[in-house]
Amino acid sequence: MGAMKLGPWALPVANLTDVVSPQYGEGMKTNKLSRIQKIAAATALSLLFSFGVAQPSFAEEYVPPPEAFEGPGGWAVIDPTTGIVYGVIVGDWNAETWEEVKNTRTVDGFMGCPAPCELRFQTRATADGNVAGWHGTQTNVDADGNATQTNDGSVRFDESTGNFQINNQTGDSSSSQTLVPEKTSRDENGEGRSMDLGTGIVDIRTSKKIVSGSESASVDTYRSDLSDTTVDAVIALPGLGSEGTLEYVFGSRENTSLEPVSEIGQVRTDLISILMGMGFTTTVETVDEETGEESSTEVLDESNTFVSAILTVTQGIVDFLSSLLGFMNPVSPEQSDA
């Protein structure tokens, strides 16, 4: 798997695999798609496949973006009936040679694809000429050295937009991102090439469900792209009724004008305020050691079972957001004031 850094907010998704130039040989000079060699870095296995003969298009004709013809790039091998991506190969075609390649279908079983697959442009080469791409195929090698492949369907091509959807589900957490091929490996000006494929990642969403006893919460977050230094979050606790839906905008560590640790702690402060407003309070009597003066203060009744469950859920919310934003040790409001 390629060591491509997508940023601190990107949950583990699919497989980002380095690929190498196909061995076209003389066939490339005659604009014929012959044999393709893919090196799977994650397993160190070299697999050799062949393309089938040209066939009529399965659906409405696919038109690659202009960026697909700027030089070598990653081309996804997709099942046209499902959009599932089974692998990524290197292609280097121009508009003229693509006309000869576009109706080519892979043989059954190529990269694990159960049906004749088609090619769809996915990524631009990085500034150093390396090509990598996303797919959902996992290669497993047993104790006897036998390799098998499975695909989790986490990467799919959207024929209507020309983009790819990258989804991941781990327990009670899920994430989704959109990969825009023509935006990959863009520099800061959005024109030249960079070393970062992640410039093509947009509409980053995460969702988390947290449960404690009979109480639960859902946390949904959104970032426009990986350069977005803020995270929009919607937190919903059904047990708190109409007051249990809270919205926040958190800043990232990269944005020094904001204090994201304190903001995350604000979630706990706000939920304590809601609970106290609902009447879950107790009175604490105190005596000033110097004057002997007695005073009473209303505080949250943490001995209440419902309150205890909500506070446990709240801590789960804070931990999730802290992990998402890249903070290992969130500071609570009480610690901040000390």
ABEGO torsion letter per residue (X at the ends): XBBBBAEAABBBBEBBBBBBBBBAEAAAAAGBBBBBBBBBAAAGBBBBBBBBBBBBBABBBBBBBAAAAAEBBBBBBBBAAAGBBAEBBBBBBBAAAAAAAAABBBBBGBGGBABBBBBBBABBBBAAGBBBBBBABBBBBBAAGBBBBBBAGABBBBAAAGBBBBBBBBEABBBBBBBBAAABGBBAAGABBBABAAAABBGBBBBBBBBBEABBBBBBBBBABAABABBBBBBBBAAAEAAABBBBBBBBAABAABBAAAAAAAAAAAAAAAAAAAGBBBBBBBBBAAAGBBBBBBBBBAABAAAAAAAAAAAAAAAAAAAAAGBABBBBAAAAAX
